[in-house]
Amino acid sequence: YMPAPSLATSSGNNDFIRCLLPDVPSQLVLTPGSPSFKPVLVSSIRNARFVAPATTRPPLCIVTPTNASHVQAAVRCGRAHGVRLRVRSGGHDTEGISSRSQRPEVFAIVDLANLHDVHVNPQEATAWVDSGATLGELYYAVAKAAPGLGFPAGVCPTVGVGGHLSGGGQGLMMRKYGLAADNIVDATFVDADGNLLPDKKAMGDDLFWAIRGGGGGSFGIVLSFKVRLAPVPPTVTFFSVTRSMDQGAVEAVTKWQTVAPALPDDLTVRVNVQQRQANFQSLYLGNCSAVVATLRDRLPELGVTQADCREMSWLQYAAYIYFGDAINSTPPEVLLLNRTLTLGRFYKNKSDYVNKALTKDEWEKIFTWPSGGAVEGQLVLEPHGGRMGSIADADTPFPHRGGVLYNIQYVESWNGNSSTPSWVNTLYDFMEPLVSKNPRAAYANYRDLGIGVNKQVHVGGVSSYQSGKVWGERYFGGKNFKRLAMIKGRVDAGDYFRNEQSVPPLHL
Ligand code: FDA
């Protein structure tokens, strides 16, 4: 690790820890000398880039709250002693900013992993879920307590509820039910003064709007969300079809671009493009014969037959889509897996939105884009349309609604510290004229510091609105970003909750 900034040893920062201890049991405050400090620090980091010595500056300590009062104490003491907080739920931030600071400023991590209860109300079709729960825990609890209900959110079961719902939350049911954030009906929250706001009434309409898609880490700490659950049938269908370029992959993807967003909203077909192949995967809320019939009509290029399908329950699907055949005989309890999975490769993510279909020639270039050596590059295409297209841009901070055909996630991965991403950056440049414009849009949950970072107005001052606009208008659109900044100006005028891409305060 990089040496901690010298401030970390100054008396002010020891005061932070002293301030915590009357309110937070000492075993919940991990300092670098404690044996559990490093295991907890890396516990939910999924990207080796953020534990590499060159990019990591250790926090002053990690606070691991087991109740709301511990979170409140962390905010009050942090404010009082000049220590900033990085809030971490599932730790999956694609730039790692819940675990690290690129700037030499003193910070502590508030790791919410101990707060992971899920309370399902089957009669009301709602659930209260703590921020530290994983999506897998949420899916499991919902399906067990209320068979026939599910929740529309992301695919990876180790993603945390806190960050995911704060930034939107897209998944294979969004065409029918919208984003995870579209289904938040209430929340509990600790504000920048350390006050506990027990519901949306206490938060007020603006703040409650901001936390449903305006990105984590800017306004305060969400302790739990109340979400609306969605009906799912007893049987859902998965299929997976892979086509190489020789087998017409380029033609199939070219056609998919306009067909997938217009399919019935209970059928989602997403695409992975990797190693000159396209893999098409589905979630259909119904049985196989209906999918085969629909695709024979709408996308015959895929040649989907009964043999490509697997029918299962929604809960089994949630496990299968991520773990695949590896868990063929494993029960859905795999969704509750310890989140400390093996720390794998280095990753760099970027994203785009496509409003106008690309041509076959353009796809051919993308399929054969030079991989830059040993590096692996992957594109994930998630179709919009359906419910996503019928929500107004201003209803939530997430503006990528009507007119969007699909979202692209670019993921470059590599194995060592010595290499730097190249495939993703050169392809991203090539894509500029082909994707959304003015501004070129990006998805907040696929955070990319490459599109801009905040600058402070002056040393120790607040983040500047001008610098925030550069990246913020891409994630949220101009109007929504301005509204977010004005809300920030009211709820955290001093910019306590700030990071490389936090919403800056705006006072008009
Ligand atoms: P993490 O804890 O790192 O937090 C992310 C951000 O939110 C940080 O700024 C953090 O400070 C802040 N934050 C966290 N908890 C907070 C809280 N309680 N209150 C306020 N702020 C808080 N996305 C998607 O839409 N669909 C998908 O299918 C996937 N799949 C996926 C797979 C994998 C392997 C990765 C690494 C990422 C994804 N994502 C995704 C992206 C994911 O939604 C995004 O990274 C989320 O922000 C992760 O939420 P965590 O709580 O895990 O992150």
Residues whose N, C-alpha, C, O or C-beta is under 5 A from the ligand:
A	BS01	FDA	R46 R86 V87 R88 S89 G90 G91 H92 D93 T94 I97 S98 S131 G154 V155 C156 T158 V159 G160 V161 G162 G163 H164 G167 G169 Q170 G216 G217 G220 I221 V222 N445
